[in-house]
């Protein structure tokens, strides 16, 4: 089976649960469980925590004895508990991280996706994140790159599938570092991104039916804006006003810094007339929209910035 990146899974990977039939033919899957992996015994885990306590005690004693102005005949002051906690916490966290048994198996199907998370033992009750595409109306995605004092600190993501009443069917969110490397296998972003691609392909099949019936595809932006796109045109229904751009009248199309914008050939730099823009992250089924733009509007006008 291929993983979410379209590469064969390592031969030692094991899926601890089978995919449900509701998601259709499975096209990709990933599991963090390796063959032969078992939870660490309670006795060994207890022993490691005891060693962590001993190590923390040693560090606390050394720190207290070497603090400036401290002598062995002085009574412990209020700083001692703080030192003890600061010494113990890293050791406990380290033991917890190396002894925790938590694994994830996920599957991407043609008509749905599912992700299972289990802790403790593979036979324990599993957390299930599940979406059947036919039950959802749109997918809303948002990725925000965060900076602190000009330094990149990570990317926050949110993927939310909603039903035809606007109620969430599946929501995935978290953080990851996208500065040149893939998020760790347990990060839900990997699953969400692969599910988005499968969802978009599913929506394209829906789109052909909508296009045949209405002559255009409809995309919601936020809660009060609509963009219609069809063969050779795009319409913006913003603020009660309708503006239509024929393909031949489009000067440029841009997706830059999370902002989608389009300019009419008659637009001038000193005026907002003929210029349309909106945050890409506020559009439902945004990836499908990009597919539609590439399909119906002239590629010569495209500029994609970073």
Residue, then its C-alpha position, 0 to 999 in steps of 0.5 A: x500500500x502507498x503512503x500519503x506521499x505516494x510512496x510504498x510503506x516500509x515493509x515492517x509497518x503494521x495496520x492494527x485495524x482494517x479500513x471500513x468499507x464506507x470509505x471505498x477503495x483505499x488509495x493510501x494508508x499509513x501506520x506508525x506501528x512497527x512489526x513486533x512493537x509492544x508496550x513496555x511492561x509496567x514493572x520496567x516503566x515503574x523502574x524507569x520512573x524511580x531512576x528519573x526520581x533518583x536522577x532529579x534528586x541528585x541534580x537538586x542536591x547538587x544545584x542547592x549545594x552550589x548556589x551562591x551564598x548557600x552553605x550546608x548548615x542552612x535550612x532549605x528555603x522556598x527556592x528548594x521546591x522550585x529547583x526540585x520541580x525544575x529538575x524532576x520535570x525533564x526526567x519525567x517527560x523523557x521517561x514518558x516519551x520513551x515508554x508511551x505506547x501510542x500509534x496511528x493507522x489511517x486510510x484514504x479512500x476514494x469516497x472517504x477517509x479514516x484515522x485510528x489512534x490507540x494508546x496503551x495496547x492495540x486491543x484498547x478502545x481507539x479514537x476514530x476520526x472519520x469522514x464519508x465525503x458524500x455526507x459533507x458539503x465543503x471543506x474549509x482549510x486554513x494554514x497560518x505561518x507564525x513568526x516571533x521577532x521575525x523568526x519562523x516558529x511553526x505553522x498552524x493548520x485547521x481542516x474542517x469538513x462541514x455538512x449541508x447544514x454547516x455543522x462540522x463532520x470532521x475537524x483536524x487541527x494542530x501545528x507543524x514545522x514546514x521549514x523543509x521537512x515533513x511533519x512527524x508521522x503521528x501529526x494529523x496534518x499528513x492525514x488531513x492533506x491526503x484526505x483533502x486531495x481525495x476529497x477534491x477529486x471526489x468533488x470534481x466528480x460532483x462538479x461535473x454534474x453541477x456544471x452540467x445543471x447550472x453552467x458554473x460552479x459555486x464557491x462560498x467565501x466566508x459567510x456572505x460572499x460567493x464566487x461563480x466560475x464556469x467555462x471562460x468566466x468568473x463572477x464575484x458576488x460581493x456585498x450585494x454586487x455582481x461583477x463578471x470577468x470574461x476570460x479574455x478580459x482578465x489581466x492577471x490571476x494571483x495567489x500570493x501570501x494566502x490571498x487570491x486576487x484577479x484583475x480586469x484588464x481595465x483596472x488601474x493602480x489608483x482605483x479598486x475598480x476591476x480588482x477582486x480579492x479574498x483570503x484563500x483560507x476563507x473559501x470552502x473547497x479551495x483546492x477544487x476552486x484552484x482546479x476549476x481556475x486552471x481548467x476554465x481561465x487562461x493559464x497565461x495570466x497566472x502568477x503564484x507567489x509565496 
